[in-house]
Every structure is written in C-alpha cells, then in structure tokens.
Amino acid sequence: MSKRVLLAAPRSFCAGVDRAIEIVERLLEQHGAPVYVRHQIVHNEHVVRRLERLGAVFVEDESEIPEGEICVLSAHGVAPSVKLNAQARGLRIVDATCPLVNKVHAEARTYADSGHLVALVGHANHVEVIGTLGERPDSTVVIESPEQARRLRTDRPVAVITQTTLSLDDVAPIVDALEDHLGELRRPNADDICYATQNRQDAVKEIARRGASLILVIGSPTSSNASRLVEVARAAGATAALIDGEGDLGNGLVEGHTVVGLTAGASTPEGLVRAVLEQLSERGYETVEEVTVAREDVHFRLPREVMAS
C-alpha cells in the first residue's frame, strides 16, 4: 500500500485568531513600532515571533507598558480589572478579544447579576478562564471535572458557561454531573462552544476513522486547542504527536505508518502545514487526501480603532 496523508479540514486559523493578528498588523502599519500586546496575541510561537519582528512587544501585565502607549488585549480576553488598570495608566486600549469569548463574558455578568452561581467549565489556569472568572469572581466557580462538579455545594440557582475552546465532548460529562448532583440548572448555550474547536476535533476523529494510525498536530505547547487535538486523536485510537511545524520530522516519528493524519490548531499558520506536507512528501507520502467535515465562512468585524485609516 502506498504511503498517504489524510489532511484534516478545517484546520489552522479560526476567525478570532485571524482578527486578532490583523488588529496587531494594522496597528503597526498605522502607528509604527512599538505596539504593546498584553499576553501572547494567540498561543503560537511562530505567530508571536513574526509579529515581534514587525515591532510588536509582548508583555504579561499591563503595568509593564509605558504610559500613553497602545495596549492590545489578546484574543483570550481579560478581566475588567485589567481594563481599569490600563485606563488608569493612560494606555490606549485596543481589544482583540474574540467575539465568542466576549459573549461568554456577557453571560457571566448576566447570570451573576440575576442571582445565579455561575459554574464556569474550563481549565482554571487557562488565560481565557482567568479573564471570564474576573467578570464576577464572587459569584463564579471554575469546574474542571465531573468529580469536582459533584462536590459543588450551593443554595443558589446555578447557570453553566464554558471555556470556548473546549468541545461538546469535553463539556457534556461535567454539565451532566452538575445536573445529576444539583438538579435543574441553566445549561450552557450550544454556541458557547467555539465552532472552530468543534470542527477541528471532528476532523481529527474522521481521519482516525479513515485509517490514519499516526496523527500529527501542528501547534505550540501553550495552545490549549492544539494539545486537546492530540488527546482527541489518541482517544480515537491513533498514535498522536504535537509538532511545531518548523523542526525536522526525524527520530523515526513516521516510521511504520502507512497512513498519516495531519492537522493544525486554530492558532497555527497554514504555512506550517505546507512545510510539514513537504517533509512528508520527501519521506514518500506523496498522496494527500483532504478530509473535510465542515465549511467555515465566519468573519468578525475589526474594532473601530483600526478601521480609521
């Protein structure tokens, strides 16, 4: 049997990532360097290094930015306290938060202000969750597992929201455990889950079903959605590895695999996919079959601060 690649579709950049990167690029064109960005604009080292070469400066806290300078908020969102601190320092805030994340922030405020305990399903140390939690910290609890859900104690009505970069498969067992434990609750809206996360995980499952014994996921270790794609691939029965897309595919990584699956996280540039395909071709994987599970045509409007010129 000839060697072949099953190429997942959709893959790579989602609309929120596209928007965030374009915001930084436009600000650099309009204002010149430096443009300061609080946290990595998206979780991909290749993207961050390229923007740094163009003049972006990434910091972990807004207090590191000189007064009066531009402060871009990353796609993951921030707590209100961050914005207030940035305003107090006279920073010119440009918000690159993904609109899907902003929607979940609004839900957190609405539920908490109506007397609910907000159960935020997600990873406690993820920057998106930290930002969402900051909307109403006294009325929000982060739930990471069904076991933790069953330990929750409250006399208040419960409303559930989620980290956008989880999938339905990630969220459902936790929400079910909360409902079994507490009874009636407000379940999360279906569109709280990022369409791109769900589509990329579905594509990985499909290429595993079609016989890919090894699935390569291009992304950075800091990317939650890329790391999750590796887990999804393994759960589907394939061997899986997270690769950066720039290094060599040496060390026998593809040895013994006739059908290799390839995908990329939502913050990974498509150019890295092409680079890996070239390496695979050099190793005899000349047939590439794209496996499409969904079509994506989502676009988000840019903020007014970058539309002026």
Summary of the structure (lengths in Angstrom):
residues: 309
radius of gyration: 20.6
end to end distance: 55.7
largest distance: 64.9
contacts: 1062
relative contact order: 0.19
helix: 42%
strand: 19%
